[in-house]
Amino acid sequence: MNKLQEPIAGYTYGQAGTSPISLQELELLKATVLYTPDDEKYLRMAGEILAEQAEQVIDIWYELVGSHPHLLQYFSRNNLANLEYLTAVRKRFIQWVKDVCYRPIDQDWLNYQYEIGLRHHRIKKNKTDEVEASPIVHYRYITAFIYPITATIKPLLANKGHSPEEVERMHQAWFKVVVLTAVLMTYPYVRAGEF
Ligand code: HEM
């Protein structure tokens, strides 16, 4: 996949453990967010735009986290933000943007969204970068974060000369894939049998 880059520390796409959600269950989730083959097409289009502006994308999200102490604490210990941790995660976050735009939604994709969830939960948080920081990103903020990481993307999708309709379609496709990721990420937070 030529849109993917150099090895990234801690990025284990293709080697993550198996998601407890099956591909059939994923299909039902896709149907629930009204995901269509067109969305895949528009995600590829969005990928071209976002890959080019990946640094800005992450700057916007990090600015959001950095300006809210209740979010920054998840990258911190004793109220001191760990810059190395932020930098390491930043690279994997950029890669995730590319992955959700370009990668096929298959077993590897499913497994990695689960892995991302484990890394926010106390099961695996801090382990990849061997840091000491807050032990868990609380569930409520994962769901709430769907809004900013969707809303902030639209201006970036719009600044490369695409028609308003294309921008809207790309944005809707992005919104759907963010919801899918967020849902899959929260598996470890839900009591057994209730997901
Ligand atoms: C829709 C919601 C969210 C998505 C899609 C998301 C996505 C990601 C991704 C892709 C990574 C890197 C995964 C990897 O290691 O390859 C990551 C890591 C991380 N995110 Fe999020 N995130 C979300 C919400 C949040 C929120 C609200 C916070 C709170 C500040 C947060 C804090 C973190 C932290 C601390 C890590 C590093 C975890 C570790 O120790 O490995 N995330 N996130």
Residues whose N, C-alpha, C, O or C-beta is under 5 A from the ligand:
A	BS01	HEM	G10 L71 Y74 F75 V89 R92 F93 W96 I116 R119 H120 K124 K125 N126 K127 T128 V137 Y141 I142 F145 I146 V178 T181 A182
